[in-house]
Amino acid sequence: MSETPPDHDAAGDAGAGSGLESERARRSARLAELRDAGVEPYPYRFDRTHTLTEVRERWGDLEAGTETDEAVAVAGRIMLRRDSGKLVFATVRDRSGEIQLFVSKAVVGDDAFADVKELDLGDWVGVHGTVMTTRKGELSVKVERVALLAKAVRPLPDKWHGLADTDTRFRQRYADLIVNAEARRTFEIRHAVIASFRRTLTERGFIEVETPVLHTEAGGALARPFVTHHNTLDLDLYLRIALELHLKRLIVGGMERVFEIGRIFRNEGISTRHNPEFTMMELYQAFGDMTDVMAITEELIVIAARDALGTTVIEIAGEPVDLAEPWPRARLVDLASEAIGDEVHPSQPVEHLRAIADRLDVRWEPQWGGGKLVEELFEATAESSLVRPTFVTGHPTEISPLARTDRTDPWLTERFELFVDRRELANGYSELNDPAEQRERFEAEQAAKDAGDATRGTVDEDYLRALEYGMPPTGGLGIGMDRVAMLLAGVDTIKEVILFPTLRPEVF
């Protein structure tokens, strides 16, 4: 941060409406002046020698009042500026950090100094100079030459108040990132999390793959798809709602350990936890089951926290939580029964479960079986209590068409969901690999879809054909990368971790 205050006469304080238009007109006039003088305000390139953080890392220990002969070429956006007669102090920022520019009229000359005084907050500049520290010890670049790299015609949002309206922040993410350090930190964490997942999985023998975004069958999850049309083939296609079925085809093909980090699309509501397009990581491990992928789930997130934050201790609901501590496991039916004060299980008569739902004001649909009713009861009564990381296991078969039946209870499956801070972060199971049973499950999904449930799946004949070639015992896992980023960044809405979230169209 500069040792000098901002130049409040500069455009950073320009207001909306007529003030904004007046400021844009002034800056546009300056553009015309530059061009008339033969200066290109948007040059093709600038060759820098150091990022601003590299300057700090190399010369950060200089004593106050030191001047060096070390020449550097740096570039950045002007964020602060103060005119002090024959000196101009400015702070520039690049992706890596900030540094102060020390501009002396005696060094750069009258004409260049006058041009520097015409620069506005938000302008991008390239600077050649030498490294120094001021008398107060502020590391600076003593400027010898300045080149305008991009003229900012629109003034920046107020440096000190930022963008107060959240809709504007998400819609104009470019402006949000300029003035909001927390937004920049959030996306640095997101990047670190995804990079960490890739490293961890690669180190454990997983191969990263890419599978189609356009599907002929919308499968792998219970969700309403987006529909598009391929003109040449005259074929309706679906944007993928999951990565699962193509990745398991690769397990059939013998790849044994595969993963993909990719965009998923679901034509559903928007909320603090949901965006129509989001990022999933899915992995499949041959010769394993649910217990193996639960272990790797815990490992992935703990390592990602350490890589992104430097610690495994985070704050959840106002309390410190060490993610490195073992995560408890509990059956869905047990959690629901405890919360309700009455035992619930998919094997019970539907009328009994409906009566419990009615007593608790939990909505239900006539076509729902016991498994779906139990899930709804769990979500209404128990889910909100799951603050610390918890594996919820034993989901009903009715709502788990791709998971193997539990070895001890035919009404349940070997499936788990990871809940943290009342949010589902991950979903995994021992994969169903019996083609005959899978066909029965698909046909039940198709029947539910035909009855009006647009989120249900269809019969994927090609996937069934793949299973008939034989898929070994397999554990599968899906993790919502946006929600992991939310957890580690400590934010409450998914829009904070998606650079350009889906919003209603802007009216200009």
Steps between C-alpha positions, in 0.01 A plus 500: 500500500628847419611724784299777328122550503292476182456793266136589571494727195556195283221303342467237768239714670293565190133439566220352296270672254615835363821487707597170340423622151697820561800300617480264203483801268810653664697179465385449142620852420839407647507198269444726203780731616742208524414376154532848354847515655594169334481291819332159480297465824456122447842364396545137397735383777732587783801293604530494877793355690327437834157463651441732794524214747833397348628854562389476864651154545837607363532849648257499789779521760650829379556752776302822500641773277692260274540556125635224275613467140281189459292558186151351472210516257164452673137543401171546679179695548515834680301463821614802707670829415618819671642805330758674716633782286807369326434145620216258423447193715283224355415143593472247220363149527553189291365152566768427756494813714559874525794739504554873516627707211724796583481748211733800511470784252878538514547142385233454232500853359230764462299343217495148645414637844207690353379177336524316832285767663236432232476132589178386667420238760436177313751565221743219424863610478836345425793645693877488459701609803724401787421350840510726805346560840367833624609661826204329666614163368238454225638274228457687170600517138674825413347568163709581194238435229125439505293353217121503497390142430120543514295811567210440739209696355261396776601598855554234762246436776583688817823352634389520864136394472524261206181371340229503764234324292562126484317460169734759346800321650403168342392654169809720466752254639780684320432811710451293817842340459665839451380650828412202719794322660270237652369407156854455374584288806192281445599414146860440600366244750279343233797464266714350775227246588462376143877485450531306826237245394685441173834449674359266763315282250791486256733396783259215581498359150183658363491607136327827410264464204245704307156368414221647283298802607224417250316179592236300319364384838481726807625258765717465807292719731144601585472839330314683225733543199550780250397390151673610180485390135767388255393618156711270282389184681150644563541372855398633840788489748535577871765701680644255748352486849781276630833350394424157634387271223778580254766469770369156598517396136874566531519271803340232281773575245769422759624847593446408870548846657357804322381847594361808333452858619235649278203726457153356570167649390165457677187686394386572851467783753754756609582542869791558736600136435393454138604642163377351171861427401756392755821300533520137608787264562412136449734204545462124463729240653491139390516223762377737773168586661331775700750482786793569267343809347392631842864484603620684190225761541633588843856497375430725201327770702747497790796529263323772300443703818866471588607596147256791464505642854814366661288342775230237548320711761210701358200679647159340456190667645722717716696210649854380418501154340810295423428314178788264580300343782320176395156559347211309661268272304128449558216333310241725340211304652652523848553877476144551376352272766690678778393844375136397464477300821341212311667226296486545123620250239419441131360157586215653697156540340473809285188608690695502828777717352245736342333542837833598658561744214157654549560538873826684427359707209737329256360500145478175303382384160263205444749315279774500764593172662639448848857579402419843359280577801782412740738726306257791524456442872877494549544825307223670696607391847863389523700667225516839671682348799796378294749782556831318555614265219279188511461205264131412468470141375238245398278692259179326390515295181213696345708819482833333415461332159874457436612378844536141620253361750622505860651166600284486815180685404331454158303825542818708517809548285872527560493873441614802698471875489744733674335788683689801634336817630159358404607465137554185299856510366549150366309192390647156449424131503588144424407496133228273371666275241236232442351581155173319571438687823609824338242451226229454763608822671507689169155374410369620837658839429338510157160416650535784751599735220203393289279567804611864497823522702730691263803447728500121457717307257440282198618162376853550368545202270863576415596514868322168558693354208823622660409332829440174314871501411566491874584780744713393797403597857528880500471791738381832360502855633372842400605820679351844440808716449308825541374393842848394613625843394213661695593304811870584491450863396240550773227641273126437517388501136615306198503823297810606697704208360377500138661775298194562286190352669168475320288814549193652346584694183606857566278777363714772337 
